[in-house]
Amino acid sequence: MRYLFTFLLLLSYSNSFSCYNEYHVLDARGNFHPFEMDKIRFNQYFDQKTIEKQLVLLEQKLKKSTDFKLLSDYGLHLVQAGKVKEALVIFEKLAELHPNEYSIIANLGTTYELSGQNEKALEYIRKGIEINPDSHKGSEWIHVKILEAKIALEKDPAYLTNHSVLNLSPKQKQSQKVFDQLYIQLQERFPFSPKEVNPVMADLFVEMGDFYFETISFEHAKAFYQIAKLYYKSDRKDIDEKIEQARELREKYAGKQPGPPKIPHGMSSKISGVPYQNYVYNPPGSDYKINWSKIETNPEKLLAYLGIKIENPESEIKAEKADSSKEITTEVKKKSDNSTLWIGLTIVGLILSIFAYFRAKKR
């Protein structure tokens, strides 16, 4: 009986691979490479339903704890939900109190970037790298390059005509490590980068496409090029040429098939034709509308959970505007009073002149 059980177990184990499939892709030189389906994925949006649950849970914890990391996580979820201005106030204050805490410094840098303050963003992302150079698997140097390119584009909108975002060396262009790091950065940035004109993201996807074209898969390279062209609205002429090259290689290697799979009873398939939409994923809950009536978004109240007091930024702005308005009103009034005085003196002088003229004439 024991031997029968062992036999059946082995038979079951063998049959478990009967539906095993190996997928292969071709590079530009016609070499096959094994490839995992669904290996590449870019989330278009954040799961808003999950974010709402996390915010509610974190606030409950904040009411019982003074751990600043809870508030940092809260700020991160606010950013993911689009409350960038509110999160910025939180991260700025936390960074003052915890200047060597990597997560806070990095979150502040990213929040500055999302608020359009690229110079400040670069300062804090660099500082974050100094604190923890291995974060995000050592890929934050790419974040620095992105911010430098954004700053350059602010000064010269045609910057990317003669430059690339990363400006990789020939050796880096062949490095699997570099492109693993680029993939990490693209995954993280994608939900923050909507489907609209974005020359920086387009350039990065072209870089990724060039690497895949030569070393892994021209079919997947074509999909990356299409993300640059169709998703991020790039008007670069060379992208069309790259897409056409990929299609020509598909025809060239149409009859070429991979060898038998390594696992018995399995199947070995060649991937042909990869629509870029296969990589763009819309996670469940992303179209959910957060009920902000039950979520605290006031930075002053959130910081108060940790016993941190701040001046109300909005009140300060209103006060500055009021003082400015008061100064302008006072200045206008002074100018008006001076003008009235001069007009009065001019009229009196004119009257005295006329009086003196007629008096002299009578004499």
C-alpha positions as CSV (number, residue, x, y, z in Angstrom):
1,M,0.0,0.0,0.0
2,R,2.9,2.4,0.9
3,Y,4.6,1.7,-2.5
4,L,1.3,2.3,-4.3
5,F,0.9,5.7,-2.6
6,T,4.5,6.6,-3.5
7,F,3.9,5.6,-7.2
8,L,0.7,7.7,-7.3
9,L,2.4,10.6,-5.8
10,L,5.2,10.5,-8.3
11,L,2.7,10.1,-11.1
12,S,0.8,13.1,-9.9
13,Y,4.0,15.1,-9.7
14,S,4.9,14.2,-13.2
15,N,1.4,15.0,-14.6
16,S,1.5,18.4,-12.8
17,F,3.9,19.6,-15.5
18,S,1.7,18.3,-18.4
19,C,0.3,21.9,-18.9
20,Y,3.7,23.6,-18.4
21,N,4.5,26.2,-21.0
22,E,7.8,27.9,-21.7
23,Y,7.7,31.2,-23.5
24,H,10.6,32.5,-25.6
25,V,11.5,35.8,-27.2
26,L,14.0,36.8,-29.9
27,D,16.5,39.6,-29.7
28,A,17.7,41.6,-32.8
29,R,20.4,39.0,-33.6
30,G,17.9,36.1,-33.7
31,N,18.8,34.6,-30.3
32,F,16.1,33.1,-28.2
33,H,15.6,34.0,-24.5
34,P,13.2,32.5,-22.0
35,F,10.6,35.0,-20.8
36,E,8.1,35.0,-18.0
37,M,4.6,36.2,-19.1
38,D,3.3,39.1,-17.0
39,K,6.8,39.9,-15.9
40,I,6.4,43.5,-17.0
41,R,3.6,45.6,-15.6
42,F,3.0,49.3,-15.1
43,N,0.0,50.4,-12.9
44,Q,-1.7,53.4,-14.3
45,Y,-3.3,54.4,-11.0
46,F,-3.1,53.7,-7.3
47,D,-5.8,51.5,-5.7
48,Q,-7.9,54.3,-4.1
49,K,-10.1,51.9,-2.2
50,T,-7.1,50.4,-0.4
51,I,-5.6,53.9,0.2
52,E,-8.9,55.0,2.0
53,K,-8.8,52.0,4.3
54,Q,-5.1,52.6,5.1
55,L,-5.7,56.3,5.9
56,V,-8.6,55.4,8.3
57,L,-6.4,52.7,9.9
58,L,-3.4,55.0,10.2
59,E,-5.4,57.8,11.8
60,Q,-6.7,55.4,14.4
61,K,-3.1,54.4,15.2
62,L,-2.0,58.0,15.3
63,K,-4.5,58.8,18.0
64,K,-2.9,56.2,20.2
65,S,0.8,56.5,19.2
66,T,3.4,59.3,18.7
67,D,5.4,57.3,16.2
68,F,6.4,59.7,13.4
69,K,6.7,56.9,10.9
70,L,2.9,56.4,11.1
71,L,2.4,60.0,10.0
72,S,5.0,59.6,7.3
73,D,3.1,56.7,5.9
74,Y,-0.1,58.8,6.2
75,G,1.5,61.5,4.1
76,L,2.6,59.0,1.5
77,H,-1.0,57.8,1.1
78,L,-2.2,61.4,0.9
79,V,0.2,61.9,-2.0
80,Q,-1.1,58.7,-3.8
81,A,-4.6,60.1,-3.4
82,G,-3.7,63.4,-4.9
83,K,-3.4,65.5,-1.7
84,V,0.1,66.7,-2.5
85,K,-0.2,70.2,-0.9
86,E,-1.3,68.7,2.4
87,A,1.4,66.0,2.4
88,L,4.1,68.6,1.6
89,V,3.4,70.5,4.9
90,I,3.6,67.2,6.8
91,F,6.9,66.1,5.2
92,E,8.5,69.5,5.5
93,K,7.9,69.5,9.3
94,L,8.9,65.9,9.8
95,A,12.1,66.6,7.8
96,E,12.9,69.4,10.2
97,L,12.6,67.1,13.2
98,H,14.1,64.0,11.6
99,P,16.7,65.2,9.1
100,N,18.5,61.8,8.9
101,E,15.4,59.6,8.4
102,Y,15.7,58.3,4.8
103,S,12.0,57.7,4.1
104,I,11.0,61.2,5.2
105,I,13.7,62.9,3.2
106,A,13.0,60.8,0.1
107,N,9.2,61.4,0.4
108,L,9.8,65.1,0.8
109,G,11.9,65.1,-2.3
110,T,9.3,63.3,-4.4
111,T,6.5,65.5,-3.0
112,Y,8.5,68.6,-4.0
113,E,8.8,67.2,-7.5
114,L,5.0,66.5,-7.7
115,S,4.4,70.1,-6.6
116,G,6.7,71.4,-9.5
117,Q,9.6,72.4,-7.3
118,N,12.3,70.4,-9.0
119,E,15.3,72.3,-7.6
120,K,14.2,71.5,-4.0
121,A,13.3,67.9,-5.1
122,L,16.8,67.4,-6.4
123,E,18.3,68.7,-3.2
124,Y,16.4,66.2,-1.0
125,I,16.7,63.2,-3.4
126,R,20.5,63.7,-3.3
127,K,20.4,63.9,0.4
128,G,18.3,60.7,0.6
129,I,21.0,58.9,-1.5
130,E,23.7,60.1,1.0
131,I,21.6,58.6,3.9
132,N,20.8,55.3,2.1
133,P,22.6,54.7,-1.3
134,D,21.1,51.2,-1.6
135,S,17.4,52.3,-1.4
136,H,15.2,51.1,-4.3
137,K,17.9,48.6,-5.2
138,G,20.4,51.4,-5.8
139,S,18.2,53.0,-8.5
140,E,17.8,56.5,-7.1
141,W,20.7,57.8,-9.2
142,I,18.1,57.6,-12.1
143,H,15.7,59.8,-10.0
144,V,18.6,62.4,-9.8
145,K,19.1,62.2,-13.6
146,I,15.4,62.7,-14.2
147,L,15.2,65.8,-12.0
148,E,18.3,67.2,-13.7
149,A,16.7,66.7,-17.1
150,K,13.5,68.4,-15.8
151,I,15.5,71.4,-14.6
152,A,17.3,71.5,-17.9
153,L,14.0,71.4,-19.8
154,E,12.7,74.4,-17.8
155,K,15.7,76.4,-19.1
156,D,15.7,74.9,-22.6
157,P,12.5,73.2,-23.8
158,A,14.6,71.7,-26.7
159,Y,17.1,70.0,-24.3
160,L,16.1,66.5,-25.2
161,T,16.6,67.1,-28.9
162,N,20.4,66.8,-28.4
163,H,20.5,64.9,-25.0
164,S,18.9,62.0,-23.3
165,V,17.6,61.9,-19.7
166,L,20.2,59.3,-18.5
167,N,23.0,60.0,-21.0
168,L,24.3,56.5,-20.6
169,S,27.7,55.3,-21.6
170,P,28.1,52.5,-24.1
171,K,28.9,50.1,-21.3
172,Q,25.8,51.2,-19.3
173,K,23.6,50.7,-22.4
174,Q,24.5,46.9,-22.2
175,S,24.1,46.6,-18.5
176,Q,21.3,44.4,-17.2
177,K,21.7,46.0,-13.7
178,V,21.1,49.5,-15.1
179,F,18.0,48.4,-16.9
180,D,16.7,46.5,-13.9
181,Q,17.1,49.8,-12.0
182,L,15.4,51.7,-14.7
183,Y,12.4,49.3,-14.7
184,I,12.1,49.9,-10.9
185,Q,12.0,53.7,-11.4
186,L,9.5,53.5,-14.3
187,Q,7.2,51.3,-12.3
188,E,7.2,53.7,-9.4
189,R,6.7,56.8,-11.6
190,F,4.0,55.4,-13.9
191,P,1.0,56.0,-11.6
192,F,2.2,59.6,-11.0
193,S,2.6,60.1,-14.8
194,P,-0.8,60.3,-16.6
195,K,-1.4,59.6,-20.2
196,E,-0.3,62.9,-21.7
197,V,2.7,64.6,-23.3
198,N,5.7,63.7,-21.2
199,P,9.1,63.9,-23.0
200,V,11.0,62.6,-19.9
201,M,9.0,59.4,-19.5
202,A,9.0,58.9,-23.3
203,D,12.8,59.2,-23.4
204,L,13.1,56.7,-20.6
205,F,10.9,54.2,-22.4
206,V,12.9,54.6,-25.6
207,E,16.0,53.8,-23.5
208,M,14.3,50.7,-22.1
209,G,13.2,49.7,-25.7
210,D,16.7,50.0,-27.1
211,F,18.1,47.7,-24.4
212,Y,15.4,45.1,-24.9
213,F,15.8,45.3,-28.7
214,E,19.5,44.3,-28.6
215,T,19.6,42.0,-25.6
216,I,16.2,40.4,-24.9
217,S,13.2,40.9,-27.2
218,F,12.5,43.2,-30.2
219,E,8.8,42.5,-29.7
220,H,8.9,43.9,-26.2
221,A,11.1,46.7,-27.4
222,K,8.4,47.7,-29.9
223,A,5.8,47.8,-27.1
224,F,8.1,50.2,-25.1
225,Y,8.5,52.4,-28.2
226,Q,4.7,52.5,-28.5
227,I,4.3,53.6,-24.9
228,A,6.7,56.5,-25.6
229,K,4.8,57.4,-28.8
230,L,1.2,56.7,-28.1
231,Y,0.9,56.9,-24.3
232,Y,3.3,59.8,-23.7
233,K,2.7,61.5,-27.0
234,S,6.3,61.7,-28.2
235,D,6.8,63.3,-31.6
236,R,10.3,61.9,-32.0
237,K,10.8,60.7,-35.6
238,D,13.2,57.9,-34.7
239,I,10.6,56.1,-32.7
240,D,8.7,55.2,-35.9
241,E,11.9,53.9,-37.4
242,K,12.5,51.7,-34.3
243,I,9.0,50.3,-34.4
244,E,9.4,49.5,-38.1
245,Q,12.7,47.7,-37.5
246,A,11.0,45.5,-34.9
247,R,8.3,44.6,-37.4
248,E,10.9,43.8,-40.0
249,L,12.7,41.4,-37.6
250,R,9.4,39.7,-36.9
251,E,9.0,38.9,-40.6
252,K,12.7,37.9,-40.8
253,Y,12.4,35.4,-38.0
254,A,8.8,34.3,-38.6
255,G,9.8,30.7,-39.3
256,K,12.2,30.4,-36.5
257,Q,11.0,28.3,-33.5
258,P,12.5,27.7,-30.0
259,G,13.8,24.2,-29.1
260,P,11.9,21.7,-27.0
261,P,11.1,22.8,-23.4
262,K,13.3,21.6,-20.5
263,I,10.4,20.1,-18.6
264,P,8.9,16.9,-20.1
265,H,5.3,17.0,-21.5
266,G,5.5,20.8,-21.7
267,M,5.2,23.2,-24.6
268,S,7.6,25.8,-25.9
269,S,6.1,28.9,-27.5
270,K,7.5,32.0,-29.2
271,I,6.0,35.3,-28.3
272,S,5.0,37.3,-31.4
273,G,3.3,40.7,-31.4
274,V,3.1,42.4,-28.0
275,P,0.5,45.2,-27.8
276,Y,1.8,47.9,-25.4
277,Q,-1.6,47.8,-23.6
278,N,-0.6,44.4,-22.2
279,Y,1.8,46.3,-20.0
280,V,-0.5,49.1,-18.9
281,Y,-2.5,47.8,-16.0
282,N,-5.5,49.3,-14.2
283,P,-5.6,47.8,-10.7
284,P,-9.0,47.1,-9.0
285,G,-10.1,50.0,-6.9
286,S,-8.4,52.6,-9.0
287,D,-11.7,54.2,-10.1
288,Y,-13.0,54.3,-6.5
289,K,-13.8,57.7,-5.2
290,I,-12.5,58.3,-1.7
291,N,-15.0,59.6,0.9
292,W,-12.9,62.5,2.2
293,S,-15.6,63.4,4.8
294,K,-14.2,60.7,7.0
295,I,-10.5,61.3,6.2
296,E,-8.5,63.9,8.0
297,T,-6.4,66.0,5.6
298,N,-5.6,69.1,7.7
299,P,-1.8,69.0,8.2
300,E,-2.0,71.0,11.4
301,K,-4.4,68.5,13.0
302,L,-2.4,65.5,11.8
303,L,0.8,66.9,13.2
304,A,-0.9,67.7,16.5
305,Y,-1.3,63.9,17.0
306,L,2.4,63.9,17.5
307,G,2.4,67.0,19.6
308,I,3.8,69.1,16.8
309,K,2.5,72.6,16.4
310,I,2.8,74.6,13.2
311,E,1.6,78.0,12.0
312,N,-1.3,77.7,9.6
313,P,0.3,78.2,6.2
314,E,-3.0,79.4,4.7
315,S,-3.3,82.0,7.5
316,E,0.2,83.2,6.9
317,I,-0.5,83.6,3.2
318,K,-3.7,85.6,3.9
319,A,-1.8,87.8,6.3
320,E,1.0,88.4,3.8
321,K,-1.6,89.3,1.2
322,A,-3.4,91.6,3.6
323,D,-0.2,93.4,4.6
324,S,0.7,93.7,1.0
325,S,-2.7,95.2,0.1
326,K,-2.5,97.6,3.1
327,E,0.9,98.8,1.9
328,I,-0.4,99.3,-1.6
329,T,-3.4,101.2,-0.3
330,T,-1.3,103.5,1.9
331,E,1.1,104.2,-1.0
332,V,-1.8,105.1,-3.3
333,K,-3.4,107.3,-0.6
334,K,0.0,109.1,-0.1
335,K,0.3,109.7,-3.9
336,S,-3.3,110.9,-4.0
337,D,-2.8,113.3,-1.1
338,N,0.4,114.7,-2.7
339,S,-1.4,115.2,-6.0
340,T,-4.2,117.1,-4.3
341,L,-1.8,119.4,-2.6
342,W,0.1,120.2,-5.8
343,I,-3.2,120.9,-7.6
344,G,-4.3,123.2,-4.8
345,L,-1.0,125.1,-4.8
346,T,-1.1,125.4,-8.5
347,I,-4.7,126.9,-8.5
348,V,-3.8,129.4,-5.7
349,G,-0.7,130.5,-7.6
350,L,-2.7,130.9,-10.7
351,I,-5.4,133.1,-8.9
352,L,-2.7,135.2,-7.3
353,S,-1.0,135.7,-10.7
354,I,-4.3,136.9,-12.3
355,F,-5.1,139.2,-9.4
356,A,-1.6,140.8,-9.6
357,Y,-2.0,141.2,-13.4
358,F,-5.3,143.1,-13.2
359,R,-4.1,145.2,-10.3
360,A,-1.0,146.3,-12.3
361,K,-3.2,147.0,-15.3
362,K,-5.4,149.4,-13.3
363,R,-2.4,151.3,-12.2
